[in-house]
Amino acid sequence: MFQIQLIPWYFEWVGVVASLFIFTSFIFNSRLRLLIINFIGSAMFVIYGVLIGSPSTFVLNLAIIILQLIKIRKEGKLKKNSLKDP
């Protein structure tokens, strides 16, 4: 009926470290830092999704990465513009 698939312990550690990055990102007050740390966590979840063979984990976090890159780019432009205007 149900088949249990055992995955290597080090695959799980990729997921644990990714979760820690996502959790840690919410500690920062800077929006740009939050986005960057969250991006790293999502990238690790993409790797984790590939390692464990989970398309849903892979696709969801890949979509999150794309959105975060767009937001990081906008934040960078806003910071650059605010530095130009005294």
WOVENKA-V396901 format. One record per pair of residues at least 24 apart in sequence whose C-alpha atoms are under 10 Angstrom apart, sorted by the first residue. I is the first residue (numbers start at 1). J is the second residue. If there is no record, write none. Layout:
# WOVENKA-V396901
i: [I:I]
j: [J:J]
This chain:
# WOVENKA-V396901
i: [5:6:7:7:7:8:8:10:11:11:11:11:11:11:12:12:12:13:14:14:14:14:14:14:14:14:15:15:15:15:15:15:15:15:15:15:16:16:16:16:17:17:17:18:18:18:18:18:18:18:19:19:31:31:31:32:32:32:32:32:32:32:32:33:34:35:35:35:35:35:35:35:36:36:36:36:36:38:38:38:39:39:39:39:39:39:39:40:41:42]
j: [52:52:51:52:53:51:52:51:47:48:49:50:51:52:48:51:52:48:41:44:45:46:47:48:49:51:41:42:44:45:46:47:48:49:51:52:41:44:45:48:41:44:45:42:43:44:45:46:47:48:44:45:71:72:75:68:71:72:73:74:75:76:79:72:72:65:67:68:69:71:72:75:65:68:69:71:72:64:65:68:64:65:66:67:68:69:72:65:65:68]
